[in-house]
Amino acid sequence: MNKIISKLLAPLALVATLGLLAVAPAQAQACLDKRQIQDAVSSGQIQSLNAVLASAGVGGNAEILSVQVCDQGGGLVYIIGVLAPSGEAQNLVLNAQ
């Protein structure tokens, strides 16, 4: 019976391992936590969220769903989830510097 269970669980373990490997590159992107974002804005390393949104022409009526600051190709970018007045959700990637 143990051999049967092992034969059934082996493929599941392989699938689970492959699934974790597929997720790893997405998590490899280095993002700042909230404190690091505040420090980067305070020190002038990056622009404030409001300044970046204004320079990109994103109106004040867009609803912000999420904000991350991540390293992308050696530079910091804001990754901003927004909900437009039309109800359309979008991810914006804007230069933070």
N, C-alpha and C positions, 0 to 999 in steps of 0.2 A: 504494500500500500504506500509506503514512503517513496518508492520509485515512481509510482503513478503521480503522486503529489509533486515530486520534484520535476517530472516531465511537464506537468501542467504549469508550474510556477516559473520555470526557466524562461519560456517565451515572454511571460508577463514582466519579468525582471529586465529582460533585454529591451522591451518596449519602453519601460519606465526610464531606463538609463539613457536610451536614445532621446527620449522626450526632454530629459534634463539637459542633455548636451545641446539640443536645439534651442533651448531657452538661454543658455549661458552667454552667447554673443550679445543678445539684447540687453542683458544685465551688465555686460562688460563696460558699457558706456558710463563714464564717471560723472555723476551728478552731485551737486552741492546740496547739503541739508539747509534748513531754513536759517539757521544761525550763520552758516557760511555765506549764504546769499546776502544777509543783512550786513555782514562784515565787508563783503566785496563791494556792495553799494556804498557803504560809509567810507571806504578807502578810495573810492573812485575807480576801482578795477573794472566795474561794470556799471552801466546806466541803470536807473531805477526802472521798474516795470512800467510806470506811467509814461516816462520819457520814451521808452522803446515803443510802446503802443501808439503814442502820439506821432512819433516819426514814421511809423508804418501806416498811419492813416486809419487806425482802428478807432472807431467812434466810442464815446463814453456809454452808448446804449448797448454795447455788446456785453453779454454776461460771461464772466471769466469762470470757467469750470475747474481748471487746474493750472498750476505754474511749476515748472522745473527749470533749473539752470544746469546745463550739462556741457561737458567738453565734447566738442565735435570737430575733429580734424585739427586739434591744437588750439582752437578758439572757443570761447564760451558763448553759448546761445541760450535764449529763452525758448522753451517748448511750452506753448500756451494752448490749452484747450479752451475754445470759446464757443458760445452759443449765440448765433446771430439772431436779430429780431425775427428773421424768417423762420427760425426754429432749426436751422441747419447747424450741426456741430462740426467744428473744424479744428485741426491742430495747426498752429502757426509756429514756424521755426524762425526766430528773429535774432539777429546779431545782438549780443548783450554788451559789446564793447564800444 
